[in-house]
Amino acid sequence: MKILLVEDEKRMAQALCEILRQEKYEVDHFDNGPDGLDAIESDVYDIVILDVMLPGMNGFEIAKQVRADGIKTPILMLTAKAELDDKVVGLDSGADDYLTKPFMTKELLARLRALGRRTLDTADGTLSYGDITLDTNTFTLTCNTNGQSVRLSEKEFRILEYLIANGGQILTREQLAVKIWGFESDAEYNNVEVYLSFTRKKLAFVEAKTEIKAVRGVGYELRCEDV
């Protein structure tokens, strides 16, 4: 799962990034409002942890803007403010949850798991599209018509998870590269092609009718026309 942290307090940000990476989350960090807004609007993150007091643009403004722009990524608002009115403003601005500093690590992780389940929109940790099911706990791809399954690598899983979550939409190579490898990665676009090829082979192995189709000059989409 890919998390965006928008937090300007350096020590807090470093500590949170370390905790989240230890929990096997992928994390990108920005320390100001405008950059945080741009990152959220890339729509490549599963959850956003958003501080309220930020330079350039506060968290309330960011949440309100991204919701107005149709971005539905779950937002956990993080702030030192504890007054009820501030919580109401945060939730009304578009945040999904609200955590007041200081907080316990266990509570933060529990809230992230809850938002993650909401992101999957399923109680059993699976995603489905066409004739395939993806188990998000075991990275297993299964063809529903014949029961054949195969374990995916981490990158193959992330690619297929992203395509399923955006089923019917065309995703560009840039979107895939940022989603899978992150903003600060040196990964080149040919890495996207390589892992798309690997993922296609796994779909063929389980004899799925669901395919990853290239749309010339645009990007890729998940398509299943025979189910």
TORPA-4810 file (N, C-alpha, C, O; in nm, 3 decimals):
<nodes>
NODE_1_0.085_-0.119_0.000_0.000_0.000_0.000_0.088_0.124_0.000_0.190_0.128_0.069_M
NODE_2_0.049_0.224_-0.078_0.131_0.343_-0.097_0.069_0.461_-0.021_-0.047_0.496_-0.043_K
NODE_3_0.148_0.522_0.067_0.101_0.629_0.154_0.175_0.759_0.124_0.296_0.759_0.102_I
NODE_4_0.101_0.869_0.122_0.160_1.002_0.111_0.152_1.069_0.247_0.045_1.077_0.307_L
NODE_5_0.265_1.118_0.296_0.272_1.194_0.420_0.302_1.339_0.387_0.403_1.369_0.324_L
NODE_6_0.212_1.430_0.430_0.235_1.573_0.412_0.247_1.633_0.551_0.147_1.656_0.620_V
NODE_7_0.369_1.658_0.592_0.401_1.700_0.730_0.526_1.786_0.727_0.628_1.745_0.672_E
NODE_8_0.520_1.907_0.785_0.634_1.998_0.778_0.727_1.988_0.898_0.838_2.042_0.894_D
NODE_9_0.686_1.921_1.004_0.772_1.904_1.120_0.873_1.793_1.092_0.835_1.676_1.084_E
NODE_10_1.000_1.829_1.079_1.101_1.737_1.028_1.114_1.610_1.111_1.114_1.500_1.057_K
NODE_11_1.125_1.624_1.243_1.143_1.505_1.328_1.022_1.414_1.323_1.035_1.291_1.316_R
NODE_12_0.904_1.474_1.326_0.780_1.396_1.317_0.775_1.319_1.186_0.742_1.201_1.183_M
NODE_13_0.808_1.388_1.077_0.803_1.325_0.945_0.901_1.209_0.935_0.867_1.102_0.884_A
NODE_14_1.023_1.230_0.985_1.124_1.124_0.980_1.080_1.002_1.060_1.095_0.888_1.016_Q
NODE_15_1.025_1.027_1.179_0.979_0.917_1.264_0.865_0.841_1.200_0.864_0.717_1.201_A
NODE_16_0.768_0.913_1.143_0.654_0.848_1.080_0.696_0.767_0.957_0.648_0.656_0.937_L
NODE_17_0.785_0.823_0.877_0.831_0.750_0.759_0.899_0.620_0.800_0.878_0.516_0.737_C
NODE_18_0.981_0.624_0.905_1.050_0.504_0.951_0.951_0.400_1.003_0.963_0.282_0.972_E
NODE_19_0.853_0.444_1.082_0.752_0.352_1.136_0.674_0.286_1.023_0.654_0.165_1.023_I
NODE_20_0.631_0.366_0.927_0.548_0.314_0.818_0.626_0.218_0.729_0.572_0.116_0.685_L
NODE_21_0.752_0.248_0.703_0.832_0.159_0.620_0.862_0.028_0.692_0.872_-0.077_0.628_R
NODE_22_0.876_0.034_0.824_0.893_-0.089_0.901_0.769_-0.178_0.892_0.778_-0.300_0.901_Q
NODE_23_0.653_-0.113_0.874_0.528_-0.187_0.859_0.501_-0.227_0.714_0.392_-0.274_0.681_E
NODE_24_0.602_-0.209_0.627_0.597_-0.250_0.487_0.508_-0.161_0.400_0.465_-0.202_0.292_K
NODE_25_0.480_-0.040_0.447_0.413_0.057_0.361_0.517_0.128_0.275_0.631_0.147_0.316_Y
NODE_26_0.477_0.165_0.154_0.558_0.254_0.072_0.517_0.397_0.106_0.398_0.427_0.114_E
NODE_27_0.616_0.485_0.127_0.587_0.620_0.175_0.660_0.725_0.093_0.779_0.713_0.067_V
NODE_28_0.587_0.829_0.051_0.645_0.950_-0.004_0.612_1.064_0.092_0.506_1.066_0.153_D
NODE_29_0.706_1.159_0.104_0.687_1.268_0.200_0.706_1.404_0.134_0.800_1.424_0.057_H
NODE_30_0.617_1.498_0.164_0.631_1.638_0.124_0.609_1.725_0.247_0.531_1.690_0.336_F
NODE_31_0.678_1.839_0.251_0.677_1.921_0.372_0.607_2.056_0.356_0.625_2.144_0.440_D
NODE_32_0.527_2.073_0.251_0.453_2.198_0.234_0.322_2.172_0.162_0.305_2.070_0.096_N
NODE_33_0.229_2.267_0.175_0.096_2.249_0.120_0.088_2.235_-0.030_0.027_2.140_-0.079_G
NODE_34_0.147_2.327_-0.108_0.136_2.319_-0.254_0.191_2.190_-0.313_0.128_2.130_-0.401_P
NODE_35_0.308_2.144_-0.265_0.364_2.019_-0.315_0.277_1.900_-0.273_0.258_1.805_-0.349_D
NODE_36_0.226_1.907_-0.150_0.136_1.801_-0.104_0.011_1.792_-0.189_-0.033_1.683_-0.223_G
NODE_37_-0.047_1.907_-0.222_-0.166_1.910_-0.308_-0.136_1.847_-0.444_-0.214_1.765_-0.492_L
NODE_38_-0.025_1.886_-0.505_0.010_1.829_-0.636_0.026_1.678_-0.628_-0.016_1.605_-0.718_D
NODE_39_0.088_1.631_-0.520_0.110_1.487_-0.505_-0.022_1.413_-0.489_-0.042_1.307_-0.550_A
NODE_40_-0.113_1.467_-0.407_-0.243_1.402_-0.389_-0.319_1.397_-0.521_-0.382_1.297_-0.553_I
NODE_41_-0.311_1.504_-0.598_-0.387_1.511_-0.723_-0.328_1.425_-0.833_-0.389_1.409_-0.939_E
NODE_42_-0.208_1.368_-0.810_-0.157_1.268_-0.904_-0.240_1.141_-0.896_-0.238_1.059_-0.988_S
NODE_43_-0.314_1.124_-0.784_-0.406_1.012_-0.764_-0.337_0.876_-0.771_-0.393_0.780_-0.824_D
NODE_44_-0.216_0.869_-0.715_-0.144_0.742_-0.716_-0.130_0.682_-0.576_-0.066_0.579_-0.558_V
NODE_45_-0.188_0.748_-0.476_-0.172_0.702_-0.338_-0.298_0.632_-0.288_-0.409_0.663_-0.331_Y
NODE_46_-0.278_0.537_-0.196_-0.390_0.465_-0.137_-0.446_0.538_-0.016_-0.566_0.533_0.011_D
NODE_47_-0.359_0.607_0.058_-0.399_0.683_0.178_-0.310_0.807_0.188_-0.192_0.803_0.153_I
NODE_48_-0.368_0.917_0.235_-0.292_1.040_0.261_-0.295_1.070_0.410_-0.403_1.073_0.470_V
NODE_49_-0.179_1.093_0.471_-0.170_1.145_0.607_-0.138_1.293_0.593_-0.031_1.329_0.544_I
NODE_50_-0.229_1.377_0.635_-0.221_1.520_0.604_-0.221_1.605_0.731_-0.317_1.603_0.808_L
NODE_51_-0.112_1.679_0.752_-0.106_1.771_0.865_-0.193_1.894_0.834_-0.214_1.928_0.718_D
NODE_52_-0.242_1.958_0.938_-0.324_2.079_0.918_-0.236_2.201_0.897_-0.254_2.275_0.800_V
NODE_53_-0.140_2.224_0.987_-0.058_2.345_0.982_0.061_2.323_0.889_0.161_2.263_0.927_M
NODE_54_0.048_2.374_0.766_0.151_2.356_0.665_0.184_2.490_0.600_0.097_2.576_0.588_L
NODE_55_0.309_2.508_0.559_0.342_2.632_0.488_0.282_2.632_0.347_0.279_2.529_0.280_P
NODE_56_0.234_2.748_0.305_0.184_2.764_0.170_0.037_2.737_0.152_-0.030_2.804_0.074_G
NODE_57_-0.016_2.637_0.226_-0.156_2.598_0.212_-0.188_2.501_0.325_-0.117_2.401_0.340_M
NODE_58_-0.291_2.527_0.404_-0.315_2.438_0.517_-0.392_2.312_0.476_-0.445_2.302_0.366_N
NODE_59_-0.394_2.217_0.568_-0.455_2.088_0.538_-0.604_2.096_0.508_-0.654_2.021_0.424_G
NODE_60_-0.675_2.186_0.575_-0.817_2.204_0.547_-0.839_2.245_0.401_-0.926_2.192_0.333_F
NODE_61_-0.758_2.340_0.355_-0.769_2.389_0.218_-0.736_2.279_0.117_-0.801_2.265_0.014_E
NODE_62_-0.632_2.202_0.149_-0.592_2.093_0.060_-0.704_1.990_0.047_-0.741_1.952_-0.064_I
NODE_63_-0.758_1.946_0.161_-0.863_1.845_0.160_-0.985_1.895_0.080_-1.043_1.820_0.001_A
NODE_64_-1.022_2.019_0.102_-1.137_2.075_0.032_-1.113_2.080_-0.119_-1.203_2.052_-0.198_K
NODE_65_-0.989_2.117_-0.157_-0.957_2.128_-0.299_-0.957_1.992_-0.369_-1.013_1.979_-0.478_Q
NODE_66_-0.894_1.892_-0.307_-0.886_1.762_-0.374_-1.023_1.697_-0.385_-1.051_1.627_-0.483_V
NODE_67_-1.110_1.719_-0.287_-1.245_1.664_-0.297_-1.323_1.735_-0.408_-1.401_1.672_-0.480_R
NODE_68_-1.302_1.866_-0.420_-1.369_1.940_-0.527_-1.321_1.893_-0.665_-1.395_1.900_-0.763_A
NODE_69_-1.197_1.844_-0.670_-1.141_1.796_-0.796_-1.171_1.649_-0.822_-1.123_1.592_-0.920_D
NODE_70_-1.249_1.587_-0.734_-1.292_1.449_-0.756_-1.197_1.343_-0.708_-1.216_1.225_-0.739_G
NODE_71_-1.093_1.379_-0.632_-0.999_1.281_-0.577_-1.060_1.219_-0.453_-1.097_1.290_-0.359_I
NODE_72_-1.072_1.086_-0.451_-1.141_1.016_-0.343_-1.048_0.945_-0.246_-1.094_0.872_-0.158_K
NODE_73_-0.918_0.965_-0.261_-0.821_0.898_-0.173_-0.852_0.926_-0.026_-0.870_1.042_0.011_T
NODE_74_-0.858_0.823_0.059_-0.883_0.846_0.201_-0.778_0.936_0.264_-0.659_0.920_0.239_P
NODE_75_-0.823_1.031_0.346_-0.734_1.126_0.412_-0.745_1.112_0.564_-0.853_1.121_0.621_I
NODE_76_-0.629_1.089_0.627_-0.619_1.092_0.772_-0.557_1.225_0.810_-0.440_1.249_0.780_L
NODE_77_-0.634_1.313_0.874_-0.584_1.445_0.909_-0.511_1.439_1.042_-0.562_1.384_1.141_M
NODE_78_-0.391_1.496_1.044_-0.301_1.487_1.158_-0.270_1.628_1.207_-0.222_1.711_1.131_L
NODE_79_-0.298_1.655_1.335_-0.279_1.791_1.383_-0.263_1.795_1.534_-0.301_1.702_1.605_T
NODE_80_-0.207_1.905_1.581_-0.195_1.927_1.724_-0.321_1.988_1.781_-0.338_1.994_1.903_A
NODE_81_-0.411_2.032_1.695_-0.534_2.093_1.741_-0.632_1.986_1.789_-0.653_1.886_1.720_K
NODE_82_-0.692_2.007_1.904_-0.781_1.905_1.961_-0.923_1.955_1.979_-1.011_1.878_2.019_A
NODE_83_-0.947_2.084_1.950_-1.080_2.138_1.971_-1.182_2.072_1.878_-1.151_2.038_1.764_E
NODE_84_-1.303_2.055_1.929_-1.408_1.991_1.851_-1.433_2.063_1.720_-1.453_1.999_1.617_L
NODE_85_-1.433_2.197_1.722_-1.461_2.272_1.600_-1.359_2.243_1.491_-1.394_2.237_1.373_D
NODE_86_-1.232_2.224_1.530_-1.128_2.194_1.431_-1.151_2.056_1.369_-1.131_2.037_1.249_D
NODE_87_-1.194_1.962_1.452_-1.223_1.829_1.398_-1.339_1.836_1.300_-1.337_1.772_1.195_K
NODE_88_-1.440_1.912_1.334_-1.556_1.926_1.246_-1.515_1.989_1.114_-1.557_1.945_1.007_V
NODE_89_-1.432_2.095_1.122_-1.385_2.161_1.000_-1.307_2.063_0.913_-1.325_2.059_0.792_V
NODE_90_-1.221_1.983_0.976_-1.143_1.885_0.901_-1.229_1.783_0.830_-1.209_1.754_0.712_G
NODE_91_-1.325_1.728_0.902_-1.413_1.628_0.842_-1.502_1.689_0.735_-1.526_1.628_0.631_L
NODE_92_-1.550_1.810_0.760_-1.633_1.877_0.660_-1.553_1.916_0.537_-1.610_1.932_0.429_D
NODE_93_-1.422_1.933_0.552_-1.337_1.968_0.439_-1.312_1.848_0.347_-1.271_1.864_0.232_S
NODE_94_-1.337_1.728_0.400_-1.319_1.610_0.317_-1.231_1.502_0.378_-1.211_1.397_0.316_G
NODE_95_-1.178_1.525_0.499_-1.098_1.421_0.565_-1.188_1.303_0.604_-1.306_1.321_0.634_A
NODE_96_-1.129_1.184_0.604_-1.204_1.064_0.641_-1.186_1.029_0.789_-1.271_0.962_0.849_D
NODE_97_-1.075_1.074_0.846_-1.048_1.045_0.987_-0.958_1.155_1.041_-0.902_1.234_0.964_D
NODE_98_-0.945_1.160_1.173_-0.879_1.272_1.238_-0.802_1.219_1.358_-0.860_1.154_1.446_Y
NODE_99_-0.671_1.247_1.364_-0.587_1.199_1.473_-0.510_1.317_1.532_-0.442_1.390_1.461_L
NODE_100_-0.522_1.334_1.664_-0.462_1.448_1.731_-0.325_1.412_1.789_-0.310_1.309_1.854_T
NODE_101_-0.227_1.499_1.766_-0.095_1.482_1.826_-0.101_1.524_1.974_-0.173_1.617_2.008_K
NODE_102_-0.025_1.456_2.061_0.053_1.334_2.035_-0.039_1.212_2.028_-0.148_1.211_2.085_P
NODE_103_0.007_1.110_1.959_-0.074_0.990_1.944_0.013_0.866_1.962_0.136_0.874_1.954_F
NODE_104_-0.051_0.754_1.986_0.020_0.627_1.999_0.036_0.564_1.861_-0.055_0.569_1.779_M
NODE_105_0.152_0.504_1.838_0.178_0.440_1.709_0.073_0.334_1.676_0.030_0.322_1.561_T
NODE_106_0.032_0.257_1.778_-0.068_0.153_1.755_-0.198_0.211_1.703_-0.264_0.151_1.617_K
NODE_107_-0.236_0.328_1.755_-0.360_0.388_1.709_-0.348_0.436_1.565_-0.440_0.418_1.485_E
NODE_108_-0.236_0.497_1.531_-0.214_0.540_1.393_-0.223_0.423_1.298_-0.292_0.431_1.196_L
NODE_109_-0.155_0.314_1.329_-0.154_0.197_1.241_-0.293_0.135_1.229_-0.332_0.089_1.122_L
NODE_110_-0.367_0.134_1.340_-0.503_0.080_1.337_-0.592_0.163_1.245_-0.673_0.110_1.168_A
NODE_111_-0.577_0.295_1.254_-0.658_0.382_1.169_-0.620_0.366_1.021_-0.706_0.371_0.934_R
NODE_112_-0.492_0.348_0.994_-0.448_0.326_0.856_-0.503_0.194_0.802_-0.544_0.187_0.686_L
NODE_113_-0.504_0.091_0.886_-0.560_-0.038_0.841_-0.708_-0.023_0.808_-0.758_-0.080_0.711_R
NODE_114_-0.779_0.053_0.892_-0.922_0.075_0.868_-0.945_0.150_0.737_-1.034_0.115_0.660_A
NODE_115_-0.864_0.253_0.712_-0.877_0.327_0.587_-0.836_0.241_0.469_-0.892_0.253_0.360_L
NODE_116_-0.737_0.153_0.490_-0.695_0.062_0.384_-0.804_-0.034_0.345_-0.822_-0.064_0.227_G
NODE_117_-0.877_-0.085_0.443_-0.990_-0.174_0.413_-1.097_-0.099_0.336_-1.162_-0.156_0.247_R
NODE_118_-1.116_0.027_0.369_-1.214_0.108_0.297_-1.171_0.129_0.152_-1.253_0.129_0.061_R
NODE_119_-1.039_0.147_0.134_-0.985_0.165_-0.001_-1.011_0.043_-0.086_-1.047_0.055_-0.203_T
NODE_120_-0.992_-0.078_-0.028_-1.015_-0.201_-0.101_-1.163_-0.225_-0.127_-1.200_-0.295_-0.221_L
NODE_121_-1.247_-0.166_-0.043_-1.391_-0.182_-0.054_-1.431_-0.328_-0.047_-1.521_-0.372_-0.118_D
NODE_122_-1.364_-0.403_0.038_-1.395_-0.543_0.055_-1.353_-0.586_0.194_-1.254_-0.535_0.248_T
NODE_123_-1.425_-0.677_0.253_-1.394_-0.722_0.388_-1.295_-0.837_0.390_-1.231_-0.862_0.492_A
NODE_124_-1.281_-0.907_0.277_-1.197_-1.027_0.277_-1.060_-1.006_0.214_-0.987_-1.103_0.194_D
NODE_125_-1.024_-0.882_0.181_-0.891_-0.857_0.129_-0.870_-0.902_-0.013_-0.757_-0.934_-0.051_G
NODE_126_-0.974_-0.905_-0.094_-0.960_-0.943_-0.234_-1.014_-0.833_-0.326_-1.102_-0.756_-0.288_T
NODE_127_-0.960_-0.830_-0.446_-1.008_-0.741_-0.551_-1.042_-0.826_-0.671_-0.971_-0.921_-0.702_L
NODE_128_-1.151_-0.794_-0.739_-1.193_-0.873_-0.853_-1.219_-0.785_-0.974_-1.262_-0.670_-0.962_S
NODE_129_-1.192_-0.842_-1.091_-1.224_-0.776_-1.217_-1.237_-0.883_-1.324_-1.153_-0.973_-1.333_Y
NODE_130_-1.342_-0.875_-1.404_-1.361_-0.976_-1.508_-1.364_-1.115_-1.448_-1.447_-1.144_-1.362_G
NODE_131_-1.274_-1.201_-1.494_-1.271_-1.339_-1.444_-1.154_-1.365_-1.349_-1.116_-1.480_-1.328_D
NODE_132_-1.097_-1.258_-1.290_-0.984_-1.277_-1.199_-1.012_-1.220_-1.061_-1.092_-1.128_-1.044_I
NODE_133_-0.943_-1.277_-0.963_-0.947_-1.226_-0.826_-0.804_-1.213_-0.776_-0.721_-1.302_-0.798_T
NODE_134_-0.776_-1.102_-0.709_-0.644_-1.076_-0.655_-0.653_-1.074_-0.503_-0.726_-0.993_-0.446_L
NODE_135_-0.578_-1.164_-0.438_-0.574_-1.169_-0.292_-0.467_-1.074_-0.243_-0.348_-1.095_-0.269_D
NODE_136_-0.508_-0.969_-0.174_-0.414_-0.865_-0.132_-0.330_-0.906_-0.012_-0.234_-0.838_0.023_T
NODE_137_-0.365_-1.016_0.052_-0.287_-1.065_0.166_-0.174_-1.158_0.124_-0.068_-1.159_0.186_N
NODE_138_-0.198_-1.236_0.019_-0.100_-1.336_-0.022_-0.038_-1.307_-0.158_0.050_-1.382_-0.203_T
NODE_139_-0.082_-1.199_-0.225_-0.033_-1.163_-0.359_-0.063_-1.274_-0.460_0.014_-1.298_-0.553_F
NODE_140_-0.176_-1.340_-0.441_-0.213_-1.451_-0.529_-0.317_-1.407_-0.631_-0.417_-1.343_-0.597_T
NODE_141_-0.291_-1.442_-0.757_-0.385_-1.416_-0.866_-0.458_-1.545_-0.899_-0.395_-1.649_-0.918_L
NODE_142_-0.591_-1.539_-0.905_-0.671_-1.658_-0.933_-0.767_-1.631_-1.048_-0.829_-1.525_-1.054_T
NODE_143_-0.778_-1.727_-1.138_-0.879_-1.722_-1.244_-1.006_-1.787_-1.190_-1.004_-1.903_-1.151_C
NODE_144_-1.115_-1.713_-1.188_-1.238_-1.761_-1.126_-1.305_-1.874_-1.202_-1.380_-1.953_-1.144_N
NODE_145_-1.280_-1.883_-1.332_-1.350_-1.984_-1.412_-1.289_-2.123_-1.400_-1.360_-2.222_-1.416_T
NODE_146_-1.159_-2.131_-1.373_-1.096_-2.263_-1.365_-1.023_-2.290_-1.232_-0.975_-2.400_-1.209_N
NODE_147_-1.016_-2.188_-1.147_-0.954_-2.206_-1.015_-0.803_-2.205_-1.015_-0.742_-2.221_-0.909_G
NODE_148_-0.741_-2.185_-1.130_-0.595_-2.183_-1.134_-0.544_-2.054_-1.069_-0.605_-1.948_-1.082_Q
NODE_149_-0.431_-2.066_-0.998_-0.376_-1.950_-0.929_-0.224_-1.947_-0.940_-0.160_-2.047_-0.970_S
NODE_150_-0.169_-1.828_-0.915_-0.024_-1.811_-0.921_0.014_-1.696_-0.827_-0.062_-1.601_-0.811_V
NODE_151_0.129_-1.707_-0.766_0.179_-1.601_-0.677_0.248_-1.494_-0.761_0.326_-1.525_-0.851_R
NODE_152_0.218_-1.368_-0.731_0.278_-1.256_-0.801_0.395_-1.199_-0.723_0.400_-1.208_-0.600_L
NODE_153_0.490_-1.141_-0.795_0.594_-1.064_-0.728_0.533_-0.934_-0.677_0.420_-0.899_-0.712_S
NODE_154_0.609_-0.862_-0.594_0.556_-0.738_-0.536_0.520_-0.636_-0.644_0.415_-0.574_-0.636_E
NODE_155_0.605_-0.618_-0.745_0.578_-0.521_-0.851_0.462_-0.567_-0.939_0.379_-0.485_-0.978_K
NODE_156_0.456_-0.695_-0.971_0.344_-0.747_-1.050_0.212_-0.724_-0.976_0.112_-0.683_-1.035_E
NODE_157_0.215_-0.751_-0.846_0.095_-0.730_-0.765_0.052_-0.584_-0.767_-0.066_-0.555_-0.785_F
NODE_158_0.147_-0.491_-0.748_0.114_-0.349_-0.744_0.055_-0.302_-0.877_-0.039_-0.223_-0.880_R
NODE_159_0.111_-0.352_-0.985_0.059_-0.314_-1.117_-0.084_-0.362_-1.134_-0.172_-0.285_-1.174_I
NODE_160_-0.109_-0.489_-1.102_-0.242_-0.544_-1.122_-0.342_-0.483_-1.025_-0.458_-0.459_-1.061_L
NODE_161_-0.299_-0.457_-0.902_-0.386_-0.392_-0.804_-0.430_-0.255_-0.853_-0.547_-0.220_-0.842_E
NODE_162_-0.337_-0.179_-0.909_-0.366_-0.044_-0.959_-0.459_-0.050_-1.080_-0.551_0.031_-1.093_Y
NODE_163_-0.434_-0.146_-1.169_-0.520_-0.161_-1.286_-0.662_-0.202_-1.248_-0.759_-0.152_-1.304_L
NODE_164_-0.674_-0.293_-1.152_-0.806_-0.337_-1.108_-0.881_-0.222_-1.041_-1.000_-0.202_-1.066_I
NODE_165_-0.810_-0.147_-0.957_-0.873_-0.035_-0.888_-0.922_0.071_-0.985_-1.012_0.149_-0.954_A
NODE_166_-0.863_0.073_-1.105_-0.902_0.169_-1.208_-0.956_0.098_-1.331_-0.938_0.143_-1.444_N
NODE_167_-1.024_-0.016_-1.307_-1.077_-0.097_-1.416_-1.162_-0.015_-1.513_-1.251_0.058_-1.471_G
NODE_168_-1.133_-0.028_-1.642_-1.207_0.046_-1.743_-1.145_0.181_-1.777_-1.190_0.248_-1.870_G
NODE_169_-1.042_0.221_-1.701_-0.975_0.347_-1.728_-0.838_0.321_-1.789_-0.774_0.220_-1.759_Q
NODE_170_-0.793_0.412_-1.873_-0.660_0.403_-1.933_-0.560_0.472_-1.842_-0.578_0.589_-1.806_I
NODE_171_-0.454_0.400_-1.806_-0.348_0.456_-1.722_-0.223_0.475_-1.806_-0.185_0.386_-1.883_L
NODE_172_-0.158_0.590_-1.791_-0.038_0.617_-1.867_0.082_0.548_-1.804_0.078_0.503_-1.690_T
NODE_173_0.190_0.539_-1.882_0.313_0.482_-1.827_0.364_0.565_-1.710_0.417_0.511_-1.613_R
NODE_174_0.347_0.697_-1.720_0.391_0.784_-1.611_0.313_0.755_-1.483_0.372_0.749_-1.375_E
NODE_175_0.181_0.738_-1.495_0.100_0.707_-1.377_0.145_0.576_-1.314_0.157_0.566_-1.192_Q
NODE_176_0.169_0.476_-1.396_0.213_0.347_-1.344_0.351_0.357_-1.279_0.375_0.300_-1.172_L
NODE_177_0.442_0.431_-1.343_0.577_0.445_-1.288_0.574_0.514_-1.153_0.641_0.471_-1.059_A
NODE_178_0.496_0.622_-1.142_0.488_0.696_-1.016_0.420_0.612_-0.909_0.464_0.611_-0.794_V
NODE_179_0.312_0.542_-0.946_0.238_0.462_-0.850_0.322_0.347_-0.796_0.320_0.321_-0.676_K
NODE_180_0.395_0.279_-0.883_0.467_0.158_-0.842_0.606_0.190_-0.786_0.650_0.126_-0.690_I
NODE_181_0.675_0.288_-0.846_0.813_0.315_-0.804_0.828_0.444_-0.725_0.931_0.462_-0.659_W
NODE_182_0.729_0.533_-0.729_0.734_0.655_-0.648_0.796_0.773_-0.720_0.867_0.758_-0.820_G
NODE_183_0.768_0.892_-0.667_0.816_1.016_-0.727_0.969_1.023_-0.731_1.026_1.072_-0.828_F
NODE_184_1.033_0.975_-0.626_1.177_0.994_-0.613_1.257_0.878_-0.669_1.379_0.875_-0.655_E
NODE_185_1.191_0.783_-0.732_1.260_0.667_-0.786_1.332_0.703_-0.916_1.289_0.792_-0.989_S
NODE_186_1.441_0.633_-0.943_1.514_0.650_-1.068_1.467_0.549_-1.174_1.529_0.536_-1.279_D
NODE_187_1.358_0.480_-1.144_1.308_0.380_-1.238_1.274_0.445_-1.371_1.214_0.553_-1.375_A
NODE_188_1.311_0.379_-1.480_1.281_0.430_-1.613_1.153_0.364_-1.664_1.106_0.264_-1.611_E
NODE_189_1.098_0.425_-1.769_0.972_0.375_-1.821_0.984_0.232_-1.875_0.884_0.160_-1.878_Y
NODE_190_1.105_0.191_-1.916_1.116_0.053_-1.966_1.093_-0.048_-1.855_1.059_-0.163_-1.882_N
NODE_191_1.112_-0.005_-1.728_1.077_-0.094_-1.616_0.929_-0.124_-1.615_0.889_-0.237_-1.585_N
NODE_192_0.847_-0.025_-1.649_0.703_-0.045_-1.657_0.673_-0.151_-1.762_0.594_-0.242_-1.738_V
NODE_193_0.736_-0.139_-1.878_0.713_-0.235_-1.986_0.753_-0.376_-1.944_0.682_-0.473_-1.973_E
NODE_194_0.866_-0.387_-1.876_0.915_-0.519_-1.834_0.817_-0.585_-1.739_0.782_-0.702_-1.757_V
NODE_195_0.773_-0.511_-1.637_0.684_-0.571_-1.538_0.542_-0.589_-1.590_0.470_-0.678_-1.544_Y
NODE_196_0.501_-0.507_-1.685_0.373_-0.532_-1.752_0.380_-0.665_-1.827_0.284_-0.742_-1.828_L
NODE_197_0.493_-0.691_-1.891_0.511_-0.817_-1.962_0.505_-0.936_-1.867_0.441_-1.037_-1.896_S
NODE_198_0.572_-0.923_-1.753_0.568_-1.029_-1.652_0.424_-1.054_-1.605_0.381_-1.169_-1.591_F
NODE_199_0.351_-0.945_-1.582_0.214_-0.957_-1.532_0.123_-1.021_-1.636_0.038_-1.103_-1.603_T
NODE_200_0.143_-0.984_-1.762_0.065_-1.047_-1.871_0.089_-1.198_-1.875_-0.003_-1.276_-1.898_R
NODE_201_0.214_-1.238_-1.852_0.247_-1.381_-1.854_0.177_-1.455_-1.739_0.136_-1.570_-1.756_K
NODE_202_0.163_-1.390_-1.624_0.093_-1.452_-1.511_-0.056_-1.467_-1.544_-0.118_-1.569_-1.511_K
NODE_203_-0.114_-1.367_-1.609_-0.255_-1.376_-1.651_-0.273_-1.490_-1.750_-0.372_-1.564_-1.744_L
NODE_204_-0.178_-1.504_-1.842_-0.186_-1.612_-1.940_-0.168_-1.748_-1.873_-0.231_-1.846_-1.912_A
NODE_205_-0.082_-1.754_-1.771_-0.055_-1.879_-1.702_-0.181_-1.935_-1.637_-0.204_-2.056_-1.640_F
NODE_206_-0.264_-1.847_-1.578_-0.388_-1.894_-1.514_-0.503_-1.902_-1.614_-0.617_-1.931_-1.577_V
NODE_207_-0.472_-1.876_-1.742_-0.569_-1.885_-1.852_-0.687_-1.789_-1.833_-0.801_-1.823_-1.862_E
NODE_208_-0.656_-1.670_-1.783_-0.760_-1.569_-1.764_-0.794_-1.503_-1.897_-0.708_-1.487_-1.984_A
NODE_209_-0.919_-1.465_-1.912_-0.961_-1.387_-2.028_-0.937_-1.238_-2.008_-0.938_-1.161_-2.103_K
NODE_210_-0.917_-1.199_-1.884_-0.882_-1.060_-1.854_-0.741_-1.033_-1.905_-0.649_-1.110_-1.879_T
NODE_211_-0.725_-0.922_-1.976_-0.596_-0.888_-2.037_-0.557_-0.744_-2.007_-0.642_-0.659_-1.981_E
NODE_212_-0.427_-0.718_-2.011_-0.375_-0.581_-2.006_-0.353_-0.536_-2.149_-0.265_-0.587_-2.218_I
NODE_213_-0.433_-0.441_-2.192_-0.428_-0.395_-2.331_-0.352_-0.263_-2.340_-0.370_-0.173_-2.258_K
NODE_214_-0.266_-0.253_-2.442_-0.199_-0.127_-2.469_-0.287_-0.042_-2.560_-0.340_-0.090_-2.660_A
NODE_215_-0.302_0.084_-2.523_-0.375_0.180_-2.606_-0.270_0.271_-2.668_-0.209_0.353_-2.599_V
NODE_216_-0.250_0.256_-2.797_-0.138_0.322_-2.865_-0.132_0.472_-2.838_-0.230_0.545_-2.857_R
NODE_217_-0.015_0.516_-2.792_0.006_0.657_-2.768_-0.058_0.713_-2.643_-0.047_0.832_-2.615_G
NODE_218_-0.126_0.625_-2.567_-0.197_0.674_-2.447_-0.149_0.602_-2.322_-0.096_0.665_-2.230_V
NODE_219_-0.167_0.469_-2.317_-0.128_0.396_-2.197_-0.182_0.255_-2.199_-0.176_0.187_-2.302_G
NODE_220_-0.234_0.210_-2.086_-0.277_0.071_-2.070_-0.409_0.064_-1.993_-0.440_0.150_-1.911_Y
NODE_221_-0.484_-0.040_-2.023_-0.608_-0.062_-1.950_-0.630_-0.210_-1.929_-0.582_-0.293_-2.007_E
NODE_222_-0.705_-0.244_-1.824_-0.744_-0.382_-1.797_-0.877_-0.406_-1.867_-0.971_-0.328_-1.851_L
NODE_223_-0.883_-0.514_-1.945_-1.002_-0.537_-2.027_-1.040_-0.685_-2.024_-0.954_-0.773_-2.031_R
NODE_224_-1.169_-0.710_-2.013_-1.219_-0.847_-2.021_-1.349_-0.843_-2.099_-1.454_-0.807_-2.045_C
NODE_225_-1.342_-0.881_-2.225_-1.457_-0.865_-2.314_-1.543_-0.989_-2.323_-1.654_-0.983_-2.376_E
NODE_226_-1.494_-1.103_-2.274_-1.566_-1.230_-2.296_-1.631_-1.285_-2.171_-1.673_-1.400_-2.169_D
NODE_227_-1.642_-1.205_-2.066_-1.703_-1.252_-1.941_-1.827_-1.174_-1.911_-1.893_-1.199_-1.810_V
</nodes>
